[in-house]
């Protein structure tokens, strides 16, 4: 049975789901009835973070131009440029057994591609969610619906997975940024 979380809530993943080693992180969204002349292209990314909360190199950043990190520890399944249809619009797969010991957090983000030039922002996005699915049996473990708390933001940190001793936990974040992908990259220590 899936658990619905609210902003800021945390949940233990691996302790309450013994044997869980691999999850599918499904991200989805819709756009409001808005005609700005351009399709919305939202992009999921993952930042693999060290003890100081920062990524150290491009190898710690998984997105549509770098689909895999650390021999499959995190894999992006591909870019959906329109978000059409129901269900997940983009997916990331995390294999906790392959995440190097020096990586303590994995931040999951979504940005709007070319948001500034297209005049787009998360105020025009609705029904945004992240869900975590056990890859072994396709059971949805948890879901976090972001709500409609955004206006001018062009990037959002949806959630983070974090390691506490030998266990992996999940935190619903829902924090918006202006400045798109560049702002997130800088926030996480890359240039």
Biotite code that builds the C-alpha atoms (Angstrom):
import biotite.structure as struc

atoms = struc.array([
    struc.Atom([0.000, 0.000, 0.000], chain_id="A", res_id=1, res_name="UNK", atom_name="CA", element="C"),
    struc.Atom([1.350, 3.394, -1.029], chain_id="A", res_id=2, res_name="UNK", atom_name="CA", element="C"),
    struc.Atom([1.901, 6.146, 1.544], chain_id="A", res_id=3, res_name="UNK", atom_name="CA", element="C"),
    struc.Atom([1.018, 9.750, 0.637], chain_id="A", res_id=4, res_name="UNK", atom_name="CA", element="C"),
    struc.Atom([3.457, 12.306, 2.013], chain_id="A", res_id=5, res_name="UNK", atom_name="CA", element="C"),
    struc.Atom([3.269, 16.054, 2.584], chain_id="A", res_id=6, res_name="UNK", atom_name="CA", element="C"),
    struc.Atom([6.001, 18.650, 2.124], chain_id="A", res_id=7, res_name="UNK", atom_name="CA", element="C"),
    struc.Atom([8.791, 18.151, 4.650], chain_id="A", res_id=8, res_name="UNK", atom_name="CA", element="C"),
    struc.Atom([7.805, 14.625, 5.669], chain_id="A", res_id=9, res_name="UNK", atom_name="CA", element="C"),
    struc.Atom([10.402, 11.881, 5.860], chain_id="A", res_id=10, res_name="UNK", atom_name="CA", element="C"),
    struc.Atom([10.003, 8.135, 5.616], chain_id="A", res_id=11, res_name="UNK", atom_name="CA", element="C"),
    struc.Atom([12.300, 5.170, 6.036], chain_id="A", res_id=12, res_name="UNK", atom_name="CA", element="C"),
    struc.Atom([12.508, 3.191, 2.798], chain_id="A", res_id=13, res_name="UNK", atom_name="CA", element="C"),
    struc.Atom([14.850, 0.258, 3.264], chain_id="A", res_id=14, res_name="UNK", atom_name="CA", element="C"),
    struc.Atom([14.175, -0.480, 6.943], chain_id="A", res_id=15, res_name="UNK", atom_name="CA", element="C"),
    struc.Atom([10.404, -0.776, 6.433], chain_id="A", res_id=16, res_name="UNK", atom_name="CA", element="C"),
    struc.Atom([10.854, -2.618, 3.112], chain_id="A", res_id=17, res_name="UNK", atom_name="CA", element="C"),
    struc.Atom([13.440, -5.355, 3.828], chain_id="A", res_id=18, res_name="UNK", atom_name="CA", element="C"),
    struc.Atom([15.365, -6.403, 0.735], chain_id="A", res_id=19, res_name="UNK", atom_name="CA", element="C"),
    struc.Atom([14.600, -3.167, -1.131], chain_id="A", res_id=20, res_name="UNK", atom_name="CA", element="C"),
    struc.Atom([17.649, -2.339, -3.243], chain_id="A", res_id=21, res_name="UNK", atom_name="CA", element="C"),
    struc.Atom([16.301, -0.719, -6.395], chain_id="A", res_id=22, res_name="UNK", atom_name="CA", element="C"),
    struc.Atom([13.564, 1.872, -6.881], chain_id="A", res_id=23, res_name="UNK", atom_name="CA", element="C"),
    struc.Atom([11.940, 3.595, -9.818], chain_id="A", res_id=24, res_name="UNK", atom_name="CA", element="C"),
    struc.Atom([11.387, 7.292, -9.189], chain_id="A", res_id=25, res_name="UNK", atom_name="CA", element="C"),
    struc.Atom([8.464, 8.360, -11.351], chain_id="A", res_id=26, res_name="UNK", atom_name="CA", element="C"),
    struc.Atom([7.859, 12.067, -11.879], chain_id="A", res_id=27, res_name="UNK", atom_name="CA", element="C"),
    struc.Atom([4.780, 13.523, -13.506], chain_id="A", res_id=28, res_name="UNK", atom_name="CA", element="C"),
    struc.Atom([3.027, 16.815, -14.191], chain_id="A", res_id=29, res_name="UNK", atom_name="CA", element="C"),
    struc.Atom([0.397, 18.536, -16.300], chain_id="A", res_id=30, res_name="UNK", atom_name="CA", element="C"),
    struc.Atom([0.326, 22.053, -17.663], chain_id="A", res_id=31, res_name="UNK", atom_name="CA", element="C"),
    struc.Atom([-2.512, 24.435, -16.930], chain_id="A", res_id=32, res_name="UNK", atom_name="CA", element="C"),
    struc.Atom([-4.707, 25.606, -19.783], chain_id="A", res_id=33, res_name="UNK", atom_name="CA", element="C"),
    struc.Atom([-2.173, 28.054, -21.113], chain_id="A", res_id=34, res_name="UNK", atom_name="CA", element="C"),
    struc.Atom([-1.165, 28.924, -24.652], chain_id="A", res_id=35, res_name="UNK", atom_name="CA", element="C"),
    struc.Atom([2.175, 30.646, -24.811], chain_id="A", res_id=36, res_name="UNK", atom_name="CA", element="C"),
    struc.Atom([3.018, 29.315, -28.248], chain_id="A", res_id=37, res_name="UNK", atom_name="CA", element="C"),
    struc.Atom([5.472, 26.671, -27.009], chain_id="A", res_id=38, res_name="UNK", atom_name="CA", element="C"),
    struc.Atom([5.149, 23.211, -25.517], chain_id="A", res_id=39, res_name="UNK", atom_name="CA", element="C"),
    struc.Atom([6.358, 22.707, -21.967], chain_id="A", res_id=40, res_name="UNK", atom_name="CA", element="C"),
    struc.Atom([9.487, 20.536, -21.762], chain_id="A", res_id=41, res_name="UNK", atom_name="CA", element="C"),
    struc.Atom([10.117, 19.591, -18.151], chain_id="A", res_id=42, res_name="UNK", atom_name="CA", element="C"),
    struc.Atom([13.293, 17.692, -17.327], chain_id="A", res_id=43, res_name="UNK", atom_name="CA", element="C"),
    struc.Atom([14.057, 15.436, -14.364], chain_id="A", res_id=44, res_name="UNK", atom_name="CA", element="C"),
    struc.Atom([17.596, 15.349, -12.952], chain_id="A", res_id=45, res_name="UNK", atom_name="CA", element="C"),
    struc.Atom([19.437, 13.730, -10.057], chain_id="A", res_id=46, res_name="UNK", atom_name="CA", element="C"),
    struc.Atom([22.301, 15.234, -8.079], chain_id="A", res_id=47, res_name="UNK", atom_name="CA", element="C"),
    struc.Atom([24.480, 12.747, -6.172], chain_id="A", res_id=48, res_name="UNK", atom_name="CA", element="C"),
    struc.Atom([25.705, 14.583, -3.112], chain_id="A", res_id=49, res_name="UNK", atom_name="CA", element="C"),
    struc.Atom([28.691, 14.102, -0.834], chain_id="A", res_id=50, res_name="UNK", atom_name="CA", element="C"),
    struc.Atom([28.855, 14.689, 2.940], chain_id="A", res_id=51, res_name="UNK", atom_name="CA", element="C"),
    struc.Atom([29.044, 18.483, 2.439], chain_id="A", res_id=52, res_name="UNK", atom_name="CA", element="C"),
    struc.Atom([25.770, 18.447, 0.447], chain_id="A", res_id=53, res_name="UNK", atom_name="CA", element="C"),
    struc.Atom([27.522, 19.172, -2.843], chain_id="A", res_id=54, res_name="UNK", atom_name="CA", element="C"),
    struc.Atom([28.180, 17.328, -6.081], chain_id="A", res_id=55, res_name="UNK", atom_name="CA", element="C"),
    struc.Atom([31.897, 17.214, -6.878], chain_id="A", res_id=56, res_name="UNK", atom_name="CA", element="C"),
    struc.Atom([31.918, 16.778, -10.667], chain_id="A", res_id=57, res_name="UNK", atom_name="CA", element="C"),
    struc.Atom([29.728, 16.195, -13.723], chain_id="A", res_id=58, res_name="UNK", atom_name="CA", element="C"),
    struc.Atom([29.812, 12.480, -12.789], chain_id="A", res_id=59, res_name="UNK", atom_name="CA", element="C"),
    struc.Atom([27.538, 13.366, -9.832], chain_id="A", res_id=60, res_name="UNK", atom_name="CA", element="C"),
    struc.Atom([24.837, 14.851, -12.116], chain_id="A", res_id=61, res_name="UNK", atom_name="CA", element="C"),
    struc.Atom([22.343, 12.657, -14.021], chain_id="A", res_id=62, res_name="UNK", atom_name="CA", element="C"),
    struc.Atom([20.114, 14.346, -16.613], chain_id="A", res_id=63, res_name="UNK", atom_name="CA", element="C"),
    struc.Atom([19.032, 14.054, -20.266], chain_id="A", res_id=64, res_name="UNK", atom_name="CA", element="C"),
    struc.Atom([22.629, 14.502, -21.537], chain_id="A", res_id=65, res_name="UNK", atom_name="CA", element="C"),
    struc.Atom([24.243, 12.206, -18.931], chain_id="A", res_id=66, res_name="UNK", atom_name="CA", element="C"),
    struc.Atom([21.868, 9.286, -18.393], chain_id="A", res_id=67, res_name="UNK", atom_name="CA", element="C"),
    struc.Atom([23.914, 7.191, -15.950], chain_id="A", res_id=68, res_name="UNK", atom_name="CA", element="C"),
    struc.Atom([26.162, 7.607, -12.905], chain_id="A", res_id=69, res_name="UNK", atom_name="CA", element="C"),
    struc.Atom([28.436, 5.217, -11.040], chain_id="A", res_id=70, res_name="UNK", atom_name="CA", element="C"),
    struc.Atom([27.927, 2.113, -13.166], chain_id="A", res_id=71, res_name="UNK", atom_name="CA", element="C"),
    struc.Atom([24.150, 2.294, -12.921], chain_id="A", res_id=72, res_name="UNK", atom_name="CA", element="C"),
    struc.Atom([23.704, 3.578, -9.369], chain_id="A", res_id=73, res_name="UNK", atom_name="CA", element="C"),
    struc.Atom([21.364, 6.202, -10.859], chain_id="A", res_id=74, res_name="UNK", atom_name="CA", element="C"),
    struc.Atom([19.913, 5.908, -14.367], chain_id="A", res_id=75, res_name="UNK", atom_name="CA", element="C"),
    struc.Atom([17.709, 8.391, -16.253], chain_id="A", res_id=76, res_name="UNK", atom_name="CA", element="C"),
    struc.Atom([15.383, 6.444, -18.576], chain_id="A", res_id=77, res_name="UNK", atom_name="CA", element="C"),
    struc.Atom([15.075, 9.222, -21.172], chain_id="A", res_id=78, res_name="UNK", atom_name="CA", element="C"),
    struc.Atom([13.753, 12.691, -21.925], chain_id="A", res_id=79, res_name="UNK", atom_name="CA", element="C"),
    struc.Atom([10.011, 13.194, -22.449], chain_id="A", res_id=80, res_name="UNK", atom_name="CA", element="C"),
    struc.Atom([9.738, 16.518, -24.264], chain_id="A", res_id=81, res_name="UNK", atom_name="CA", element="C"),
    struc.Atom([5.979, 17.047, -24.043], chain_id="A", res_id=82, res_name="UNK", atom_name="CA", element="C"),
    struc.Atom([4.685, 15.432, -20.842], chain_id="A", res_id=83, res_name="UNK", atom_name="CA", element="C"),
    struc.Atom([1.721, 14.087, -22.789], chain_id="A", res_id=84, res_name="UNK", atom_name="CA", element="C"),
    struc.Atom([-0.388, 11.270, -21.371], chain_id="A", res_id=85, res_name="UNK", atom_name="CA", element="C"),
    struc.Atom([-1.119, 9.916, -17.917], chain_id="A", res_id=86, res_name="UNK", atom_name="CA", element="C"),
    struc.Atom([1.305, 8.431, -15.413], chain_id="A", res_id=87, res_name="UNK", atom_name="CA", element="C"),
    struc.Atom([5.016, 9.120, -15.125], chain_id="A", res_id=88, res_name="UNK", atom_name="CA", element="C"),
    struc.Atom([6.418, 11.675, -17.543], chain_id="A", res_id=89, res_name="UNK", atom_name="CA", element="C"),
    struc.Atom([10.046, 10.837, -16.723], chain_id="A", res_id=90, res_name="UNK", atom_name="CA", element="C"),
    struc.Atom([11.705, 8.192, -14.584], chain_id="A", res_id=91, res_name="UNK", atom_name="CA", element="C"),
    struc.Atom([14.974, 7.716, -12.746], chain_id="A", res_id=92, res_name="UNK", atom_name="CA", element="C"),
    struc.Atom([16.120, 4.364, -11.375], chain_id="A", res_id=93, res_name="UNK", atom_name="CA", element="C"),
    struc.Atom([18.198, 4.258, -8.200], chain_id="A", res_id=94, res_name="UNK", atom_name="CA", element="C"),
    struc.Atom([20.087, 1.100, -7.247], chain_id="A", res_id=95, res_name="UNK", atom_name="CA", element="C"),
    struc.Atom([20.986, 1.692, -3.591], chain_id="A", res_id=96, res_name="UNK", atom_name="CA", element="C"),
    struc.Atom([23.447, -1.247, -3.654], chain_id="A", res_id=97, res_name="UNK", atom_name="CA", element="C"),
    struc.Atom([25.553, 0.576, -6.283], chain_id="A", res_id=98, res_name="UNK", atom_name="CA", element="C"),
    struc.Atom([25.567, 4.057, -4.737], chain_id="A", res_id=99, res_name="UNK", atom_name="CA", element="C"),
    struc.Atom([29.161, 4.686, -3.608], chain_id="A", res_id=100, res_name="UNK", atom_name="CA", element="C"),
    struc.Atom([29.718, 5.058, 0.145], chain_id="A", res_id=101, res_name="UNK", atom_name="CA", element="C"),
    struc.Atom([30.842, 8.690, -0.294], chain_id="A", res_id=102, res_name="UNK", atom_name="CA", element="C"),
    struc.Atom([27.419, 9.653, -1.746], chain_id="A", res_id=103, res_name="UNK", atom_name="CA", element="C"),
    struc.Atom([25.044, 10.367, 1.144], chain_id="A", res_id=104, res_name="UNK", atom_name="CA", element="C"),
    struc.Atom([22.120, 12.048, -0.659], chain_id="A", res_id=105, res_name="UNK", atom_name="CA", element="C"),
    struc.Atom([20.456, 11.945, -4.047], chain_id="A", res_id=106, res_name="UNK", atom_name="CA", element="C"),
    struc.Atom([18.472, 15.089, -4.868], chain_id="A", res_id=107, res_name="UNK", atom_name="CA", element="C"),
    struc.Atom([15.692, 14.693, -7.444], chain_id="A", res_id=108, res_name="UNK", atom_name="CA", element="C"),
    struc.Atom([14.813, 17.868, -9.340], chain_id="A", res_id=109, res_name="UNK", atom_name="CA", element="C"),
    struc.Atom([12.660, 19.033, -12.241], chain_id="A", res_id=110, res_name="UNK", atom_name="CA", element="C"),
    struc.Atom([13.355, 22.075, -14.396], chain_id="A", res_id=111, res_name="UNK", atom_name="CA", element="C"),
    struc.Atom([11.531, 23.754, -17.282], chain_id="A", res_id=112, res_name="UNK", atom_name="CA", element="C"),
    struc.Atom([13.710, 23.707, -20.417], chain_id="A", res_id=113, res_name="UNK", atom_name="CA", element="C"),
    struc.Atom([14.179, 27.203, -21.930], chain_id="A", res_id=114, res_name="UNK", atom_name="CA", element="C"),
    struc.Atom([11.716, 28.592, -19.383], chain_id="A", res_id=115, res_name="UNK", atom_name="CA", element="C"),
    struc.Atom([12.882, 32.200, -19.658], chain_id="A", res_id=116, res_name="UNK", atom_name="CA", element="C"),
    struc.Atom([12.764, 32.438, -23.447], chain_id="A", res_id=117, res_name="UNK", atom_name="CA", element="C"),
    struc.Atom([9.388, 30.664, -23.513], chain_id="A", res_id=118, res_name="UNK", atom_name="CA", element="C"),
    struc.Atom([7.912, 32.711, -20.648], chain_id="A", res_id=119, res_name="UNK", atom_name="CA", element="C"),
    struc.Atom([7.137, 29.572, -18.640], chain_id="A", res_id=120, res_name="UNK", atom_name="CA", element="C"),
    struc.Atom([7.231, 28.782, -14.912], chain_id="A", res_id=121, res_name="UNK", atom_name="CA", element="C"),
    struc.Atom([5.916, 26.297, -12.350], chain_id="A", res_id=122, res_name="UNK", atom_name="CA", element="C"),
    struc.Atom([2.898, 28.535, -11.710], chain_id="A", res_id=123, res_name="UNK", atom_name="CA", element="C"),
    struc.Atom([1.668, 27.158, -15.049], chain_id="A", res_id=124, res_name="UNK", atom_name="CA", element="C"),
    struc.Atom([2.258, 23.526, -14.003], chain_id="A", res_id=125, res_name="UNK", atom_name="CA", element="C"),
    struc.Atom([-0.282, 21.470, -12.087], chain_id="A", res_id=126, res_name="UNK", atom_name="CA", element="C"),
    struc.Atom([-0.660, 17.977, -10.669], chain_id="A", res_id=127, res_name="UNK", atom_name="CA", element="C"),
    struc.Atom([3.098, 17.583, -10.182], chain_id="A", res_id=128, res_name="UNK", atom_name="CA", element="C"),
    struc.Atom([4.079, 14.452, -8.271], chain_id="A", res_id=129, res_name="UNK", atom_name="CA", element="C"),
    struc.Atom([6.910, 12.101, -7.441], chain_id="A", res_id=130, res_name="UNK", atom_name="CA", element="C"),
    struc.Atom([6.303, 8.457, -6.640], chain_id="A", res_id=131, res_name="UNK", atom_name="CA", element="C"),
    struc.Atom([8.680, 5.715, -5.544], chain_id="A", res_id=132, res_name="UNK", atom_name="CA", element="C"),
    struc.Atom([8.133, 2.186, -6.846], chain_id="A", res_id=133, res_name="UNK", atom_name="CA", element="C"),
    struc.Atom([9.875, -1.032, -5.765], chain_id="A", res_id=134, res_name="UNK", atom_name="CA", element="C"),
    struc.Atom([11.564, -2.123, -8.998], chain_id="A", res_id=135, res_name="UNK", atom_name="CA", element="C"),
    struc.Atom([11.424, -5.812, -8.020], chain_id="A", res_id=136, res_name="UNK", atom_name="CA", element="C"),
    struc.Atom([7.631, -6.089, -7.844], chain_id="A", res_id=137, res_name="UNK", atom_name="CA", element="C"),
    struc.Atom([6.380, -2.765, -9.316], chain_id="A", res_id=138, res_name="UNK", atom_name="CA", element="C"),
    struc.Atom([4.604, -1.883, -6.033], chain_id="A", res_id=139, res_name="UNK", atom_name="CA", element="C"),
    struc.Atom([4.231, 1.844, -5.357], chain_id="A", res_id=140, res_name="UNK", atom_name="CA", element="C"),
    struc.Atom([5.771, 2.562, -1.938], chain_id="A", res_id=141, res_name="UNK", atom_name="CA", element="C"),
    struc.Atom([5.060, 6.261, -1.610], chain_id="A", res_id=142, res_name="UNK", atom_name="CA", element="C"),
    struc.Atom([3.783, 9.315, -3.408], chain_id="A", res_id=143, res_name="UNK", atom_name="CA", element="C"),
    struc.Atom([4.274, 13.024, -2.865], chain_id="A", res_id=144, res_name="UNK", atom_name="CA", element="C"),
    struc.Atom([1.944, 15.456, -4.649], chain_id="A", res_id=145, res_name="UNK", atom_name="CA", element="C"),
    struc.Atom([3.577, 18.875, -4.779], chain_id="A", res_id=146, res_name="UNK", atom_name="CA", element="C"),
    struc.Atom([0.422, 21.008, -4.792], chain_id="A", res_id=147, res_name="UNK", atom_name="CA", element="C"),
    struc.Atom([0.093, 24.427, -6.377], chain_id="A", res_id=148, res_name="UNK", atom_name="CA", element="C"),
    struc.Atom([2.561, 26.396, -4.235], chain_id="A", res_id=149, res_name="UNK", atom_name="CA", element="C"),
    struc.Atom([4.631, 27.831, -7.073], chain_id="A", res_id=150, res_name="UNK", atom_name="CA", element="C"),
    struc.Atom([4.453, 30.964, -9.198], chain_id="A", res_id=151, res_name="UNK", atom_name="CA", element="C"),
    struc.Atom([7.589, 32.272, -10.924], chain_id="A", res_id=152, res_name="UNK", atom_name="CA", element="C"),
    struc.Atom([9.924, 29.344, -10.145], chain_id="A", res_id=153, res_name="UNK", atom_name="CA", element="C"),
    struc.Atom([11.543, 27.524, -13.080], chain_id="A", res_id=154, res_name="UNK", atom_name="CA", element="C"),
    struc.Atom([13.141, 24.676, -11.105], chain_id="A", res_id=155, res_name="UNK", atom_name="CA", element="C"),
    struc.Atom([11.942, 22.556, -8.188], chain_id="A", res_id=156, res_name="UNK", atom_name="CA", element="C"),
    struc.Atom([13.708, 20.140, -5.865], chain_id="A", res_id=157, res_name="UNK", atom_name="CA", element="C"),
    struc.Atom([11.000, 17.467, -5.594], chain_id="A", res_id=158, res_name="UNK", atom_name="CA", element="C"),
    struc.Atom([12.648, 15.180, -3.034], chain_id="A", res_id=159, res_name="UNK", atom_name="CA", element="C"),
    struc.Atom([15.840, 13.694, -1.656], chain_id="A", res_id=160, res_name="UNK", atom_name="CA", element="C"),
    struc.Atom([16.904, 10.180, -0.818], chain_id="A", res_id=161, res_name="UNK", atom_name="CA", element="C"),
    struc.Atom([19.441, 10.091, 1.986], chain_id="A", res_id=162, res_name="UNK", atom_name="CA", element="C"),
    struc.Atom([21.566, 7.487, 3.713], chain_id="A", res_id=163, res_name="UNK", atom_name="CA", element="C"),
    struc.Atom([21.495, 7.122, 7.481], chain_id="A", res_id=164, res_name="UNK", atom_name="CA", element="C"),
    struc.Atom([23.995, 4.459, 8.481], chain_id="A", res_id=165, res_name="UNK", atom_name="CA", element="C"),
    struc.Atom([23.017, 1.423, 6.360], chain_id="A", res_id=166, res_name="UNK", atom_name="CA", element="C"),
    struc.Atom([19.439, 2.561, 5.664], chain_id="A", res_id=167, res_name="UNK", atom_name="CA", element="C"),
    struc.Atom([17.989, 4.781, 2.912], chain_id="A", res_id=168, res_name="UNK", atom_name="CA", element="C"),
    struc.Atom([15.262, 7.298, 3.670], chain_id="A", res_id=169, res_name="UNK", atom_name="CA", element="C"),
    struc.Atom([13.093, 9.654, 1.601], chain_id="A", res_id=170, res_name="UNK", atom_name="CA", element="C"),
    struc.Atom([12.262, 13.318, 2.245], chain_id="A", res_id=171, res_name="UNK", atom_name="CA", element="C"),
    struc.Atom([9.538, 15.288, 0.434], chain_id="A", res_id=172, res_name="UNK", atom_name="CA", element="C"),
    struc.Atom([11.127, 18.686, -0.300], chain_id="A", res_id=173, res_name="UNK", atom_name="CA", element="C"),
    struc.Atom([9.059, 20.766, -2.765], chain_id="A", res_id=174, res_name="UNK", atom_name="CA", element="C"),
    struc.Atom([11.453, 23.726, -2.837], chain_id="A", res_id=175, res_name="UNK", atom_name="CA", element="C"),
    struc.Atom([11.337, 26.102, -5.824], chain_id="A", res_id=176, res_name="UNK", atom_name="CA", element="C"),
    struc.Atom([14.133, 28.069, -7.473], chain_id="A", res_id=177, res_name="UNK", atom_name="CA", element="C"),
    struc.Atom([14.229, 30.848, -10.027], chain_id="A", res_id=178, res_name="UNK", atom_name="CA", element="C"),
    struc.Atom([16.994, 30.563, -12.600], chain_id="A", res_id=179, res_name="UNK", atom_name="CA", element="C"),
    struc.Atom([16.203, 27.068, -13.928], chain_id="A", res_id=180, res_name="UNK", atom_name="CA", element="C"),
    struc.Atom([18.798, 24.367, -14.247], chain_id="A", res_id=181, res_name="UNK", atom_name="CA", element="C"),
    struc.Atom([21.704, 26.803, -13.860], chain_id="A", res_id=182, res_name="UNK", atom_name="CA", element="C"),
    struc.Atom([20.437, 27.800, -10.380], chain_id="A", res_id=183, res_name="UNK", atom_name="CA", element="C"),
    struc.Atom([20.147, 24.147, -9.314], chain_id="A", res_id=184, res_name="UNK", atom_name="CA", element="C"),
    struc.Atom([23.574, 23.240, -10.665], chain_id="A", res_id=185, res_name="UNK", atom_name="CA", element="C"),
    struc.Atom([25.097, 26.132, -8.708], chain_id="A", res_id=186, res_name="UNK", atom_name="CA", element="C"),
    struc.Atom([23.081, 25.268, -5.570], chain_id="A", res_id=187, res_name="UNK", atom_name="CA", element="C"),
    struc.Atom([24.481, 21.741, -5.669], chain_id="A", res_id=188, res_name="UNK", atom_name="CA", element="C"),
    struc.Atom([28.099, 22.880, -6.112], chain_id="A", res_id=189, res_name="UNK", atom_name="CA", element="C"),
    struc.Atom([28.676, 22.528, -9.851], chain_id="A", res_id=190, res_name="UNK", atom_name="CA", element="C"),
    struc.Atom([29.408, 25.264, -12.376], chain_id="A", res_id=191, res_name="UNK", atom_name="CA", element="C"),
])
